[in-house]
Amino acid sequence: MDVLVLIGRILFVPLFLNSAIGHLTQTKAMAGYAGSQGVPFPWLAVFGSGLLQLVGGLMVLLGIWPDVGALLLVIFLVPTALLMHKFWNEDDQQAKQNSLIQFLKDLALAGAALMLFAFFAHAGDDLGLTVTGPLFDID
């Protein structure tokens, strides 16, 4: 079980770590796009979301309070879905479809991260193959 959870953690985080690198190295360009989507304080939002992905992803991957890491990813994903993938505002059908796919992807990942939070918090110190146990304890 421990090895399967570790493999799952390894497979779950590359998307976030790769995205974090983009957010943190191309902040200005990404902030321009975020601003065009109506995101307030776009530079800060892009940089902050990059940090959320980097810290949350590393926490899940390394098993350092992995429950908190999963929550950080939820905090990134839900606002991103709502602010960046507003398919309901698109007139072009292809753009609408692409935005809908990205919106649903972010919601699905948020749901998975929320389940990881619950799993990590419930498993407690029995999780194994982590640097620390979870911060929260859910029975």
Order of alpha helices (4+ residues) and beta strands (2+ residues): alpha-alpha-alpha-alpha-alpha-alpha
